[in-house]
Amino acid sequence: MPGKIAFGRTVVSKMSLIPLFASPVVTYAVLKAIIDKLEGFYMSSRGGDHEQIALMYQAEKEFDEAFRKLGNQVEQVANGDPAIILSTGFHLAKQPAHFEKPDFSVEAGDVPAQ
């Protein structure tokens, strides 16, 4: 959870400085409030209180939803430009490796085919 909280704070601080993202889909004030709520519940859940842990996971769902929306906006605005994406604090998604199928070949062997 600390990594997620740090990621959120980094994204908000970087994006708020970029003119392309002057009007984010989720406002910076709302994002900061979501991060603060998640951090508060995380800190209070460290003692093992089940209610606080449940509230932390609810806050995490809210965090994930808000940053998913924000990530989609970054992806649209950046239009594939990795420099813009990285400048926001988001990471580049790993692209699947290109897999080429080998050419089909047949060779005669000692055993007849069945």
C-alpha positions in Angstrom: 0.0 0.0 0.0 2.8 2.5 0.7 4.0 2.1 -2.9 0.5 2.8 -4.3 0.2 5.9 -2.1 3.6 7.1 -3.2 2.7 6.4 -6.9 -0.5 8.4 -6.5 1.2 11.4 -5.0 3.9 11.4 -7.7 1.3 11.3 -10.5 -0.7 14.1 -9.0 2.4 16.3 -8.5 3.8 15.7 -12.0 0.5 15.9 -13.9 -0.6 19.1 -12.2 2.5 20.8 -13.7 1.8 19.8 -17.3 -0.5 22.1 -19.3 -1.9 19.2 -21.4 -3.5 18.0 -18.1 -4.9 21.2 -16.7 -8.4 19.7 -16.6 -8.0 16.0 -15.6 -11.0 13.7 -15.7 -10.7 13.4 -11.9 -9.7 16.7 -10.3 -6.5 17.0 -8.5 -8.3 17.9 -5.3 -10.4 14.8 -5.5 -7.3 12.6 -6.2 -5.5 14.1 -3.2 -8.5 13.4 -1.0 -8.6 9.8 -2.2 -4.9 9.3 -1.6 -5.2 10.9 1.9 -8.2 8.6 2.7 -6.3 5.5 1.6 -3.2 6.5 3.6 -5.3 7.2 6.7 -7.0 3.8 6.5 -3.7 2.1 5.8 -2.1 3.7 8.9 -5.1 2.9 11.1 -5.3 -0.7 9.8 -1.7 -1.6 10.7 -2.8 -2.6 14.2 -4.9 -5.4 12.7 -8.4 -3.9 13.2 -10.7 -5.7 10.8 -13.0 -2.8 10.2 -10.1 -0.5 9.4 -8.7 -3.1 7.0 -12.0 -3.4 5.2 -12.2 0.4 5.0 -8.7 0.4 3.6 -9.6 -2.0 0.8 -12.7 0.1 0.0 -10.5 3.1 -0.3 -8.1 1.1 -2.5 -10.9 0.3 -4.9 -11.8 4.0 -5.1 -8.1 4.8 -5.7 -7.8 2.2 -8.4 -10.9 3.4 -10.2 -9.9 7.1 -10.1 -6.4 6.3 -11.4 -7.7 4.0 -14.1 -9.8 6.9 -15.4 -6.8 9.2 -15.2 -4.6 6.6 -16.9 -7.1 6.3 -19.8 -7.0 10.1 -20.2 -3.2 10.1 -20.2 -3.2 7.4 -22.9 -5.6 9.3 -25.1 -3.8 12.6 -24.8 -0.4 11.1 -25.2 -1.5 9.2 -28.3 1.3 6.7 -27.8 4.1 9.2 -27.1 6.2 7.6 -24.3 7.7 10.9 -23.3 4.3 12.3 -22.4 3.2 9.2 -20.6 6.4 9.0 -18.5 6.3 12.7 -17.7 3.0 12.2 -15.9 4.4 9.7 -13.5 2.6 6.7 -15.1 4.6 3.8 -16.4 4.6 2.4 -19.9 2.6 -0.8 -20.3 4.6 -3.8 -21.3 3.8 -4.7 -24.9 3.5 -8.4 -25.7 6.5 -9.9 -27.4 6.0 -10.5 -31.1 5.9 -14.3 -31.7 6.5 -15.6 -35.2 5.3 -19.1 -36.0 7.9 -21.3 -37.6 7.3 -22.4 -41.1 5.5 -25.7 -41.5 7.8 -28.5 -42.7 7.5 -32.2 -43.2 10.3 -34.7 -43.2 10.2 -38.4 -44.1 11.1 -40.6 -41.2 11.5 -44.3 -40.4 8.1 -44.8 -38.8 4.9 -44.6 -41.0 2.3 -42.1 -40.1 -0.8 -43.3 -38.4 
